[in-house]
Amino acid sequence: MCGIVGFAGLRPVDRPLLQRAADALSHRGPDSYGEWLSVDSNVGLAHRRLAVIDLSPAAHQPMVDNETGNVLVYNGEVYNFQDLRQQLSEFGHTFTSQSDTEVVLKAYAEWGTDCPAHLEGMFAFAIYDIRRKEFFIARDRVGEKPLFYRHSASEFAFASEVRPLLKLENISKDISKQNLNYYFNLQYSPSNLTMYEDIKKIENSSFFEFDIKNKKFEINKYIIENKQNY
């Protein structure tokens, strides 16, 4: 279990705020802390690590792809990562670690938005595409790994839990009456709802793309191909 958090907007990221948000996830990743800021400081990513696969510093996050420059924060485990690593190596990709984290980065470089369909496992991850200046964010098929987000006119933020997002400035802490009604009747929160009006969750088997410059936001379900295509 790890903790991920990210901020993006049209103004520089408040670095101390990013660090405080990540500190709220320290129980998910006690082994190390890492952060990354874009050159213009308008994008910030942070990661609290619980080291499981490849305990070396080579698997430290946020992880930068040595071929594309894309940056990843990731929570989970991809069970078929060794098979994918072999396949991606045959496609010409090079690896600097033994981690499944790097395999996710290379899978995005190879398959783009189709990459989640190739991953067997439990995961929630965010990739900042340097060239396109877009976020690509995905969650596993059954929703085992959590991921929440807040989207406003001026900024976008995501995290493994709700608590880091509540540290954002100008965020509403109003309770969602609609979801409260669902919870009392169903004993769970359906769709993308949470107990807060201003915070949503990414549904299972879903990915979304966020264009920072144009503030374009699109959510899709990914299609799981026949297993022979993994």
Beta strands, then each sheet from edge to edge (+ up, - down):
strand 1: 3-9
strand 2: 32-37
strand 3: 43-49
strand 4: 63-64
strand 5: 71-78
strand 6: 121-129
strand 7: 134-139
strand 8: 148-151
strand 9: 155-159
strand 10: 200-201
strand 11: 206-211
strand 12: 216-221
sheet 1: 2+ 3- 1+ 9- 8+ 10-
sheet 2: 4+ 5- 6+ 7- 11+ 12-
end
